[in-house]
């Protein structure tokens, strides 16, 4: 049953799981030939109905929420068309397959079912009928051709599959406002506005100095070994000494002897090169950081906490401080 639904709906093969789930949903609500009660009625004591259940693969319009429609997709319609692939197991909602969306499956309750399938075969009429002659009568060749048509049945056109991806291409074509140069010249009556040079390269006079970029690549050292091997090691070493002096002046740490059996963390130095508005190097900076990623759980720490305060908490704290005259 699931295979028949998936083949008839012409949906992608990776929706086989949804087809099996929906087939089980229908099986549980349809009685067998030898029984008059359904499995659903036997468990829940309520006779189910499939009157409002859409067909697997039926076209369904998923309506766009009003706030989102007014904000960003006002000119893209009020909804997206998709195919019904079942019901949600967590909520009373429909699962809809949207071929043009980033996430093909969407669970929603705001839908409008249509009376057609998403991928529907339409037989186009045969338009190979000959036109009548200009003099108003029928010649012998036309009559002979009609006799042949009576003996040979007309060829029915092959079913044409409607691909919903074409609708997006049509919309892109309608949004495209760019015309070819020949069309613009035809409307203007002259080629002065669309005349170009023989060369396809951009003219040098059209370039502006604002589009020039710095050709030199400034590479920052990743570790001490690269910093020592670079030609700017003297400036990097001076930046390290400046950083250590700043840490000592701010009493960030105190040098002590390690206790016996202590797990000592290593440190690393991060180098940064500061540039000016014209791309010139104005400062070499170094940051001495402890390797916190070397910490061992239950040896260096047990629980970690981040002091984070919301804006509401700060406002309440200020109100309490003002009321208590703290």
N, C-alpha and C positions, 0 to 999 in steps of 0.2 A: 504493500500500500504506500509506504513512504517513497519507494523508488518510482512508482507510477505518478505520485504527486510532484516529485522533483522533476521528472522528465516532462510531464505535461506543462508545468509552469515555466520551463526553460530558464530556471534560475541557476546560478553558479553551483558547481558540485560541492564546494566547501560548506554549503548550507544543509548537508545531509543530516547533521545532528538535529537541526531544527525540524526537518521533515519527519524524522523518526519520533521526536517528542510530540509533534502535532498529530501524527498518525495514532500514537498511543492515546492522546487526548480524545480523538474521535472514537477509537475502539472502546474506550471505557464508557462512552455515552451512547453506544449503539448496541441493541440487544442481538444476540446470536440467533441462528435459525431455530435451534431447539429450546430457546429460553425466551421468556417474555419480560425479563427484568434485566436491567443493565448493571454492570459492576459498580458504577457510580451510585445508582439508586440503592443497591444492596448495602453499601457502606454508609451513605449519608441520608438514606430514607427520603430522598427527594428525587422526583422524576426530572431528569435533565432535558433541555431543549437545545437544538442546534439551528434554530430558525435564524438567529442573528449572527451566526458564525460565518465569517468570510471564507471564500475559497482560498486554498493555499496558492499564493502567487497573484491574488487579486490586487488590482490597483487601489492604493490608499493614499490620500493626501494628508501629510503630517503638517498641521498648521503651525506657523511660526508664532511664538509668543508676542503679544502686543508691545511690551517694552523693547524687545529686540528688534521688532519690525520697525518701530518708530525711530530707533537709534541708528541702525546700520544697514538693514536690508529692506528699506522702504520701497525701492524700485525693482526688487527682485521677486515680486509676488508675495502672496500671503502664506505660502506653504511649499513643501517639496513633495514630489510624487515618488512613491515607493511601492513595495509589494508586501502583502501580509504573509508572515512566516510563522505565526503562532501567537500564543499568549504567554505573558510573563509568569514565572513560578512564584515570584515574591510579592507581586501586587496585581491588582485587577487592571491590567494594561495590555496593550497589543505590542507585539514585536514586529517591527517594520524594517524591511531591507531597503536601504537608500543607496542606489548604485553610484551616485555622484558625491557622496559625503565622505569625509575622512574616516569616520567610524561607520561602516555600512549598516550595522544593526543598531536600532534605536528603540527604546521602550517608552511609550507615550500613551496617553489617554485621549488627547485632543486630535482626533482623526476624522476624516470624511471618506467613507468607502465609495468607490466608483463601481460602475457596472461592467467594467472591462478588465482584462488581464494586463499585467505590466508588459509582458512579452506576448503579443497576440499576433496570430497569423491572419492576414487579410488577403483574400483572393481578389486581385485587380481584374477588372473587365478587359476582355480582349478588344483592343482598339485597332484591329487590322482590317476594318470594313472599308471597302473602296468608296471614294466619294463619287456622286453622280456626275455625268458629263455636263459641260457648260451649256450645250445646246438643249438640254432638258430631257432628252430621250435616253434610251439604253441601246447600246450597240450589241452585236452578236457576241463579241468577246466577253462583255460583261455578263450576258446571260449564261454563256458556257462556264464562266467562273462561278456563278451562283449554283449551277448544277453540280459542279465539282464540290462545292461547299456542302451541298445537301448529302452527297454520297460520303464525304469525309467529315466527320464531326469536328467542330472547331476545337482548336487547341486551347486548353485552359491554362492561364498563366500560373506559374509556380507560386506557391505561397511566399509572401514577402514578410520577413521578420522586421518588426519595428524595434530599433535599438534606441533605448532612452538616452544613450550618450550623444545621439544626433541632436537632441533638443538643446544640449549645452552648446554644440557647435553652431546651431542656428542662432542662439542667443548671443554668442560671441560675434557672429557675423552682423547681427543687427546693432550691437554696441559699437562696432568698428566704424569710425568716422573718417578714416584715412582713405583718400582717393589716389588713383594713379595720376602721374603727370599728364598723360594724354587726356584723361577726363577733365582735369582742371583747365588745360589749355583749350579744350572744346567749349567749356562754359565761359572762360575769360575772353576767348577770341584772339588770344595772343599768347606767346611763349615767353614774354619778358619776365613774368613773375616766377616761372618754373625753370628758367634756363640755367643750366649747370655747366661746369667746366668739362673738358674732355677727360681730364684725369679724375680718378675716383678718390685720390688722396685729399685730406683736408688742407686747405690753403694755409700757408704759414702766417699770413696776415690775420687769419681768423683766430689764431691762438692768442691767449692772454697770459700774462705773467702769473696770474692767480692760479693757473692750472699746472704750474711747474711743481715738481716734488723733489724731495731730497733723495739723491741716488745712493748715498752712503748708508750702509746697514750698520746700525749700532747694536752690537751683541754684548749682552751682559754676562759675566762669568756665572756659572752654575755652582761652583764649589771653590774651595781654596786652591786646589791644584790648577784649575783653569786661571784663577786670578794671578797665581805666582808665575805662570808661563806667559801671561799676556804682557804687552809692552806698557801697560798702565798700572803695573803692580805698585809702584811708589805711591801713586794717588790712592789706590785701594788700601794699602797698608796705613796711610795717613787717616783714611776714613774709619778703619777699624779702631785705631787708637782714640780717635775722637768719640766713637761710640762707647768704648769702655770707660773713658773719662766721664761721659755723661751718665752712665749707669752708676758709677761710684759716687758722683756728686748728688744724684737723686736717692741714694741709699736703696737702690733696687735689690741688692743682695749683699751679703757679708761673707767674706772669705773665712772659712773655718776648716779645721781638720776633720776628715770624714770619720764617723764612728766605725768600729769594727763590724764587718758584715753588711754594711750599707750598700744599697743598690744605687750607684751613681749614674745619673743620666748624662749623656753626651750633649754637645751643643753644636750648632751650625751657624754659619755666617751667610747671610743673604745680601748680595750686592745689587745696587740699583744705580742707574745712570740717569740723571736729571738733565733734560734738554730745555733750551730756551725757545722763544717763538719762532726763530729762524732755523731751528734744528741744531744749533751749536750746543756742545756739552758745557754745562755750567757747574755741575756738582757731581761728585762721586759719593754715594752714601752706602753705609754698611749697617746691617742689623744683626746683632748677636742674639740668637734664640736658642732656648732649651729644646731638646728633642723629646717632646711630650709623647710622641708616638712610640717611644721605647718603654713607656711605663707598663708595669705588669699588674694585672688585676689581683687584688687581695695582698699585694706586696707593696705597691706604691700608692694605691688608692682603693677605696671601697665604693663610695658613691660620689658622683659629680653633680654639681648644681650650677646653674647659670642664673645670676641675678637679673631677671627680666621684669620690668614693671610696665604695665599698660598705661595709656594716657588717662583712662578712667581712674585707675588706682592712684596716680599722681594727683589728680584733681581732688579725690576724697582725702588724701593725706594733707593737702594744703588747706582744705576746709576744716579738718580737725585741728590742724596746727593753729589756724586763725581763731577758731572758737575757743580753744584752750589757752590761747595767748602764749604759745610756746615760742 
